[in-house]
Amino acid sequence: MPFKLRKFMKQQSTPTHLISITFLLFIVLITFISSCESGSPCDTIECINGRCAIDTMGNPICSCFDGWKGVTCETPSCSEVDCGTNGTCIIGAEGVPICDCEGGWTGVNCEEQDLCFNVSCPATGVCIEGECSCLPYYEGDDCVPMRDKFLGNYNNGNSACPTPEDYDLEIVEDPDDISKIILKNFHAVGGPGTEISASIIASTSMIIPYQTDDAGVIFKSTNTGRLSGNTLTIEYKVEQEDGNLITCTLTMTKQ
């Protein structure tokens, strides 16, 4: 080959390192395309209750969650459920392994002692930490209504309003509200009494909220009404039709 031709071809040829780089890029591209077409090995297996993992041979396998076994983690298992010494593992209604606790024990693994297991509370109470706690406005071992002690007839009343005057009083329960009582023949001063509502605020305490009776007389407590033994004492104010405001003290004995 003439010298000039060889020199020209040498000048036009591609360097060897560029050929190597191009070849490597081609291999990478082919590998990427092949990978995209074949997908992940885990695409060939469905792990119902677990996660797919690749073993040492490059094969997809299911790694099951606690409480499951099988090729696809489809079978409930108690092998991984620890119920301690206070319960037994069973397969629950939904097909999930759960701990069936012995009496007096609770919790996911039967690890918590149930202090209320043998405690029986009335319908108006609830067991808390092994003891019965009454609902609001109930009290005592039997969780009876607080207002019950107020109910009944009161005689020989003395009402300083402002002049003393005796009359009888009847207290009955409010049928619509466990926290309230109804005072009948209340404020029978100089004539027939009226019917008003009072609210229980503690075991032996009540209060007359602001209210107006059918005759237009306004009543309001000035202090808390208290029951001490069989003696009921109520302090209240009365605003009469003429606008005058008088303060009354009622003391009565329960029969």
SULFENWO-V87244 format. One record per residue. N is the residue number from 1. NEAR is the number of other ideal C-beta (glycine too) atoms within 10 Angstrom. D_LAST is the distance of its C-alpha to the last C-alpha in whole Angstrom. Layout:
# SULFENWO-V87244
n-><N & N>
near-><NEAR & NEAR>
d_last-><D_LAST & D_LAST>
This chain:
# SULFENWO-V87244
n-><1 & 2 & 3 & 4 & 5 & 6 & 7 & 8 & 9 & 10 & 11 & 12 & 13 & 14 & 15 & 16 & 17 & 18 & 19 & 20 & 21 & 22 & 23 & 24 & 25 & 26 & 27 & 28 & 29 & 30 & 31 & 32 & 33 & 34 & 35 & 36 & 37 & 38 & 39 & 40 & 41 & 42 & 43 & 44 & 45 & 46 & 47 & 48 & 49 & 50 & 51 & 52 & 53 & 54 & 55 & 56 & 57 & 58 & 59 & 60 & 61 & 62 & 63 & 64 & 65 & 66 & 67 & 68 & 69 & 70 & 71 & 72 & 73 & 74 & 75 & 76 & 77 & 78 & 79 & 80 & 81 & 82 & 83 & 84 & 85 & 86 & 87 & 88 & 89 & 90 & 91 & 92 & 93 & 94 & 95 & 96 & 97 & 98 & 99 & 100 & 101 & 102 & 103 & 104 & 105 & 106 & 107 & 108 & 109 & 110 & 111 & 112 & 113 & 114 & 115 & 116 & 117 & 118 & 119 & 120 & 121 & 122 & 123 & 124 & 125 & 126 & 127 & 128 & 129 & 130 & 131 & 132 & 133 & 134 & 135 & 136 & 137 & 138 & 139 & 140 & 141 & 142 & 143 & 144 & 145 & 146 & 147 & 148 & 149 & 150 & 151 & 152 & 153 & 154 & 155 & 156 & 157 & 158 & 159 & 160 & 161 & 162 & 163 & 164 & 165 & 166 & 167 & 168 & 169 & 170 & 171 & 172 & 173 & 174 & 175 & 176 & 177 & 178 & 179 & 180 & 181 & 182 & 183 & 184 & 185 & 186 & 187 & 188 & 189 & 190 & 191 & 192 & 193 & 194 & 195 & 196 & 197 & 198 & 199 & 200 & 201 & 202 & 203 & 204 & 205 & 206 & 207 & 208 & 209 & 210 & 211 & 212 & 213 & 214 & 215 & 216 & 217 & 218 & 219 & 220 & 221 & 222 & 223 & 224 & 225 & 226 & 227 & 228 & 229 & 230 & 231 & 232 & 233 & 234 & 235 & 236 & 237 & 238 & 239 & 240 & 241 & 242 & 243 & 244 & 245 & 246 & 247 & 248 & 249 & 250 & 251 & 252 & 253 & 254 & 255>
near-><7 & 7 & 7 & 8 & 9 & 10 & 11 & 11 & 10 & 8 & 7 & 7 & 9 & 8 & 8 & 7 & 8 & 9 & 11 & 10 & 10 & 10 & 10 & 10 & 10 & 10 & 9 & 10 & 10 & 10 & 10 & 10 & 10 & 9 & 10 & 8 & 7 & 9 & 9 & 10 & 15 & 15 & 10 & 10 & 14 & 12 & 21 & 14 & 20 & 19 & 12 & 17 & 14 & 12 & 10 & 5 & 6 & 7 & 11 & 15 & 18 & 22 & 11 & 21 & 15 & 12 & 19 & 22 & 17 & 15 & 12 & 16 & 20 & 16 & 15 & 20 & 18 & 16 & 10 & 13 & 19 & 13 & 22 & 14 & 8 & 19 & 21 & 14 & 20 & 15 & 14 & 12 & 7 & 7 & 11 & 13 & 18 & 20 & 23 & 11 & 20 & 16 & 9 & 13 & 19 & 19 & 15 & 13 & 17 & 22 & 16 & 12 & 13 & 18 & 14 & 17 & 13 & 10 & 14 & 8 & 18 & 15 & 8 & 18 & 20 & 14 & 16 & 12 & 8 & 12 & 12 & 18 & 12 & 19 & 15 & 9 & 18 & 19 & 18 & 16 & 10 & 12 & 18 & 14 & 20 & 22 & 23 & 14 & 16 & 22 & 14 & 14 & 15 & 22 & 13 & 11 & 20 & 15 & 23 & 14 & 18 & 10 & 8 & 11 & 14 & 11 & 19 & 15 & 22 & 16 & 22 & 15 & 15 & 15 & 8 & 6 & 13 & 16 & 15 & 17 & 21 & 16 & 25 & 15 & 17 & 25 & 24 & 17 & 19 & 8 & 8 & 10 & 19 & 18 & 13 & 19 & 15 & 25 & 18 & 23 & 14 & 11 & 12 & 16 & 14 & 24 & 17 & 22 & 12 & 10 & 13 & 13 & 15 & 7 & 10 & 9 & 15 & 15 & 22 & 15 & 17 & 13 & 14 & 15 & 22 & 14 & 18 & 8 & 8 & 12 & 12 & 23 & 15 & 25 & 17 & 23 & 17 & 17 & 16 & 12 & 9 & 5 & 7 & 8 & 10 & 12 & 13 & 18 & 16 & 22 & 15 & 23 & 14 & 17 & 10>
d_last-><142 & 143 & 141 & 140 & 138 & 137 & 136 & 134 & 132 & 131 & 130 & 128 & 126 & 122 & 121 & 120 & 117 & 116 & 117 & 114 & 111 & 112 & 112 & 109 & 107 & 108 & 107 & 103 & 103 & 104 & 101 & 99 & 100 & 100 & 96 & 95 & 96 & 95 & 91 & 89 & 89 & 86 & 86 & 87 & 84 & 80 & 78 & 75 & 72 & 75 & 77 & 81 & 83 & 87 & 88 & 91 & 94 & 92 & 90 & 87 & 84 & 80 & 78 & 75 & 71 & 69 & 68 & 71 & 75 & 78 & 81 & 79 & 75 & 74 & 73 & 69 & 70 & 67 & 70 & 69 & 65 & 64 & 60 & 60 & 59 & 56 & 57 & 60 & 62 & 62 & 63 & 60 & 60 & 62 & 65 & 64 & 63 & 60 & 58 & 56 & 54 & 52 & 49 & 47 & 50 & 50 & 53 & 56 & 58 & 55 & 55 & 51 & 48 & 45 & 42 & 40 & 42 & 40 & 37 & 34 & 32 & 29 & 30 & 28 & 30 & 33 & 36 & 37 & 40 & 38 & 35 & 32 & 31 & 28 & 29 & 27 & 24 & 23 & 23 & 22 & 25 & 24 & 24 & 21 & 20 & 18 & 16 & 14 & 12 & 11 & 10 & 7 & 6 & 6 & 7 & 10 & 11 & 15 & 17 & 21 & 23 & 25 & 24 & 21 & 19 & 15 & 13 & 10 & 10 & 10 & 12 & 14 & 17 & 20 & 22 & 25 & 25 & 23 & 23 & 21 & 17 & 17 & 15 & 15 & 16 & 16 & 19 & 18 & 21 & 23 & 23 & 21 & 19 & 20 & 20 & 21 & 21 & 20 & 21 & 20 & 23 & 22 & 19 & 17 & 19 & 19 & 21 & 22 & 26 & 28 & 27 & 28 & 26 & 28 & 29 & 31 & 28 & 28 & 25 & 26 & 24 & 26 & 24 & 22 & 18 & 16 & 13 & 14 & 11 & 8 & 10 & 11 & 15 & 17 & 21 & 23 & 26 & 26 & 30 & 30 & 33 & 36 & 35 & 34 & 31 & 28 & 26 & 22 & 20 & 16 & 13 & 10 & 6 & 4 & 0>
